[in-house]
Amino acid sequence: MDKWCDIELYRKIVESHSEWGADIELGALNKLSEIFSLLYGVVKILRAPKGCPWDRSHGSLEFIKDVLEEVSELADTLYKLKSGRAKLNELEEEIGDIFLVLFMLISALEDEENFDLLKSILCVLKKIVYRHPHVFGEKISEFELQNRRGDEVKSEKDVLKRWEDLKDKEKGKHYWLKYLELASPMFAAYKLQKRAARKGFDWDNPRDVLDKIKEEITELEEEINRKDKQLDKVSAEIGDLLFAVVNLARHLDVDPLYALGKTNKKFARRWKYVEDNMPDGASLDEMETLWQEAKKFE
């Protein structure tokens, strides 16, 4: 058996690092294990032949939509908590919802694809330990890791560089090309930029990215104003502009998907107010007045 798939290895790792100030208490870990087992059991009951017809009828594709929705709600609650507009118990509830829909998804995959949760968790344990040799190297030296604890790892930048180097070794140098296949081009742009940044190809600060955005706007205006305006060139310039905006969000530690999602919801709230209150055949000025009214309610 692959040594990386030995549960005992990770048990020893956790036990041996209890003195690191990581607040590791095996009794608490056992309690967490029991709680997750109970949640898993409840989900299996819901999806059993005598369980809930709704839960039983849903497959993995339906549950993945629920996962995405719950993650969005969790992000919204966390941002509110950090700004004093939500309470900790609200965040706890949202995280609980995440675990629920994840276990629902796992149960559906077990039924559809012979999915093995144990293998999934062992896979992520292997990855996280293997890519942190500066932390775990002394405990896993028998695996002949090239990078051991004691190597020069002085900053977050060093850690990220090593992470990418180890990932290259595992998956191949150009594994990141798969990002182009992601359903969201905006998320792909974010991942591609992070890859380049971890290799040292990045702007020094957000101001530089802001200047790049201004440059892209100028180039877009030039294409729009051409007498022989060509749609493909305008499209290319808009793509460059969007890419630069995503880059600015990354530099400011803002999730561009979350930010755009929030703006979508804000627009929807305001436009709903306009639609609900405007008369038939409303003029642009009348709609603008209602739009400004809607902003006052936020």
SULNORCOR-V588634 format. One record per backbone hydrogen bond with DSSP energy under -0.5 kcal/mol. CO is the residue of the C=O (numbers start at 1). NH is the residue of the N-H. E is the energy in kcal/mol with one decimal. If there is no record, write none. Layout:
# SULNORCOR-V588634
co->{CO | CO}
nh->{NH | NH}
e->{E | E}
This chain:
# SULNORCOR-V588634
co->{2 | 3 | 5 | 6 | 6 | 7 | 8 | 9 | 10 | 11 | 12 | 13 | 14 | 15 | 17 | 18 | 23 | 25 | 25 | 26 | 27 | 28 | 29 | 30 | 31 | 32 | 33 | 34 | 35 | 36 | 37 | 38 | 39 | 40 | 41 | 42 | 43 | 45 | 46 | 48 | 52 | 53 | 54 | 59 | 60 | 61 | 62 | 63 | 64 | 65 | 66 | 67 | 68 | 69 | 70 | 71 | 72 | 73 | 74 | 75 | 76 | 77 | 78 | 79 | 80 | 80 | 81 | 87 | 87 | 88 | 89 | 90 | 91 | 92 | 93 | 94 | 95 | 96 | 97 | 98 | 99 | 100 | 101 | 102 | 103 | 104 | 105 | 106 | 107 | 108 | 109 | 109 | 110 | 115 | 116 | 117 | 118 | 119 | 120 | 121 | 122 | 123 | 124 | 125 | 126 | 127 | 129 | 132 | 132 | 133 | 136 | 136 | 140 | 141 | 146 | 148 | 151 | 155 | 156 | 157 | 158 | 159 | 160 | 161 | 162 | 163 | 164 | 165 | 166 | 167 | 168 | 172 | 174 | 175 | 176 | 177 | 178 | 179 | 183 | 184 | 185 | 186 | 187 | 188 | 189 | 190 | 191 | 192 | 193 | 194 | 195 | 196 | 196 | 197 | 200 | 205 | 205 | 206 | 207 | 208 | 209 | 210 | 211 | 212 | 213 | 214 | 215 | 216 | 217 | 218 | 219 | 220 | 221 | 222 | 223 | 226 | 230 | 230 | 231 | 232 | 233 | 234 | 235 | 236 | 237 | 238 | 239 | 240 | 241 | 242 | 243 | 244 | 245 | 246 | 247 | 248 | 249 | 250 | 254 | 255 | 256 | 257 | 258 | 259 | 260 | 261 | 262 | 263 | 264 | 265 | 266 | 267 | 268 | 269 | 270 | 271 | 272 | 273 | 274 | 274 | 279 | 283 | 284 | 285 | 286 | 287 | 288 | 289 | 290 | 291 | 292 | 293 | 293 | 294 | 295}
nh->{5 | 6 | 7 | 9 | 10 | 11 | 12 | 13 | 14 | 15 | 16 | 17 | 17 | 18 | 20 | 21 | 25 | 28 | 29 | 30 | 31 | 32 | 33 | 34 | 35 | 36 | 37 | 38 | 39 | 40 | 41 | 42 | 43 | 44 | 45 | 46 | 47 | 48 | 52 | 51 | 56 | 57 | 58 | 63 | 64 | 65 | 66 | 67 | 68 | 69 | 70 | 71 | 72 | 73 | 74 | 75 | 76 | 77 | 78 | 79 | 80 | 81 | 82 | 83 | 85 | 86 | 84 | 90 | 91 | 92 | 93 | 94 | 95 | 96 | 97 | 98 | 99 | 100 | 101 | 102 | 103 | 104 | 105 | 106 | 107 | 108 | 109 | 110 | 111 | 112 | 113 | 115 | 114 | 117 | 120 | 121 | 122 | 123 | 124 | 125 | 126 | 127 | 128 | 129 | 130 | 131 | 132 | 135 | 136 | 137 | 139 | 140 | 143 | 144 | 148 | 151 | 153 | 159 | 160 | 161 | 162 | 163 | 164 | 165 | 166 | 167 | 168 | 169 | 170 | 171 | 172 | 175 | 177 | 178 | 179 | 180 | 181 | 182 | 185 | 188 | 189 | 190 | 191 | 192 | 193 | 194 | 195 | 196 | 197 | 198 | 199 | 199 | 201 | 200 | 202 | 208 | 209 | 210 | 211 | 212 | 213 | 214 | 215 | 216 | 217 | 218 | 219 | 220 | 221 | 222 | 223 | 224 | 225 | 226 | 226 | 229 | 233 | 234 | 235 | 236 | 237 | 238 | 239 | 240 | 241 | 242 | 243 | 244 | 245 | 246 | 247 | 248 | 249 | 250 | 251 | 252 | 254 | 253 | 256 | 259 | 260 | 261 | 262 | 263 | 264 | 265 | 266 | 267 | 268 | 269 | 270 | 271 | 272 | 273 | 274 | 275 | 276 | 277 | 277 | 278 | 282 | 287 | 288 | 289 | 290 | 291 | 292 | 293 | 294 | 295 | 296 | 296 | 297 | 297 | 298}
e->{-2.1 | -1.6 | -0.7 | -1.2 | -0.9 | -1.9 | -2.4 | -2.0 | -2.3 | -2.3 | -2.6 | -0.8 | -0.7 | -1.2 | -1.8 | -0.6 | -0.6 | -0.7 | -2.0 | -2.4 | -1.8 | -2.4 | -2.4 | -2.1 | -2.5 | -2.7 | -2.0 | -2.3 | -2.4 | -2.6 | -2.4 | -2.5 | -2.3 | -2.2 | -2.0 | -2.4 | -1.8 | -1.3 | -1.9 | -2.4 | -2.6 | -1.9 | -1.1 | -2.1 | -2.2 | -0.9 | -1.3 | -2.3 | -2.2 | -2.1 | -2.7 | -2.5 | -1.9 | -2.0 | -2.5 | -2.5 | -2.2 | -2.3 | -2.6 | -2.4 | -1.9 | -2.6 | -2.4 | -1.1 | -3.6 | -0.7 | -1.4 | -1.0 | -1.3 | -2.5 | -1.9 | -1.9 | -2.5 | -2.1 | -2.1 | -1.8 | -2.1 | -2.2 | -2.5 | -2.2 | -2.4 | -2.1 | -2.4 | -2.7 | -2.6 | -2.2 | -2.4 | -2.3 | -1.7 | -2.2 | -3.1 | -1.3 | -0.8 | -0.6 | -1.7 | -2.4 | -2.6 | -2.0 | -1.6 | -2.3 | -2.5 | -2.1 | -2.5 | -2.2 | -2.7 | -2.0 | -1.4 | -1.8 | -2.6 | -1.9 | -1.2 | -1.1 | -1.9 | -2.0 | -0.6 | -1.8 | -1.2 | -1.8 | -2.5 | -2.2 | -2.4 | -2.6 | -2.2 | -2.3 | -2.8 | -2.2 | -2.5 | -1.8 | -2.0 | -2.9 | -2.2 | -1.6 | -1.7 | -1.8 | -2.0 | -1.5 | -2.0 | -1.7 | -0.7 | -2.2 | -2.4 | -2.0 | -2.4 | -2.8 | -2.4 | -2.0 | -2.0 | -2.2 | -2.5 | -2.2 | -0.8 | -0.6 | -2.6 | -1.8 | -1.1 | -0.9 | -1.1 | -2.5 | -2.1 | -1.7 | -2.2 | -2.1 | -2.1 | -2.5 | -2.3 | -2.1 | -2.2 | -2.2 | -2.5 | -2.1 | -1.8 | -2.4 | -2.1 | -0.6 | -0.7 | -1.1 | -0.5 | -2.0 | -2.8 | -1.9 | -2.0 | -2.3 | -2.3 | -2.1 | -2.2 | -2.6 | -2.3 | -2.1 | -2.2 | -2.3 | -1.8 | -2.1 | -2.2 | -2.3 | -2.2 | -1.6 | -3.2 | -1.5 | -0.7 | -2.8 | -2.5 | -2.2 | -2.5 | -1.9 | -2.5 | -2.1 | -2.3 | -2.8 | -2.4 | -2.5 | -2.2 | -3.0 | -2.3 | -1.6 | -2.0 | -3.1 | -2.6 | -1.1 | -0.6 | -1.9 | -1.4 | -2.2 | -2.5 | -2.0 | -2.0 | -2.3 | -2.2 | -1.7 | -2.5 | -1.6 | -0.9 | -0.7 | -0.6 | -1.0 | -1.3}
